[in-house]
Amino acid sequence: MTTIKGIVAIAFALSAALASAETVYKYRRSDGTVVYSDAPIQGAKLIGRFELVPVPQPQGVARGDRSQHSEDLAGERAEQRARALNAADAEIKAAEQALRDAEERQQAGVEPLPGERLGNVGGRTRLGPAYFERQRTMAAEVDTARARLDEAYRLRNELRE
């Protein structure tokens, strides 16, 4: 009978700990930004759901001011690092989207626009300098977007180290 009482006591203790847990939702808005919230957000795609369970404090251990201060500093540094990593991930997502957009514009811009063809004798045409300048501009946009993405990955990797 004491084994059952022990199991029941453990179940009550765990249910109390779970009852005090907070739920955090991770959403992606239509513009690509990632948002963390403690309540559901309308019009955003749910990416993840996390249960935050409070860490129990050690019983019977006396702490000095120094250990509390160093724990506060460590917690603050961890929060700053987490914010920096989230910002780096957001920059990567934005850079990826910018690269996709630039590549789509480049692909759509392959066909010559009106006025970019020059007429030749014999009824034939050739592409004019305006077409090639537009192609160079679109290629430069793709290169710039790719460099932005590479830089975003580099910065995030530095933060992870």
Secondary structure as UniProt FT lines:
FT   HELIX           2..19
FT   STRAND          22..28
FT   TURN            30..31
FT   STRAND          34..37
FT   TURN            42..43
FT   STRAND          45..52
FT   TURN            59..60
FT   HELIX           65..108
FT   TURN            109..110
FT   TURN            114..115
FT   STRAND          117..119
FT   TURN            121..122
FT   STRAND          125..127
FT   HELIX           129..160
//
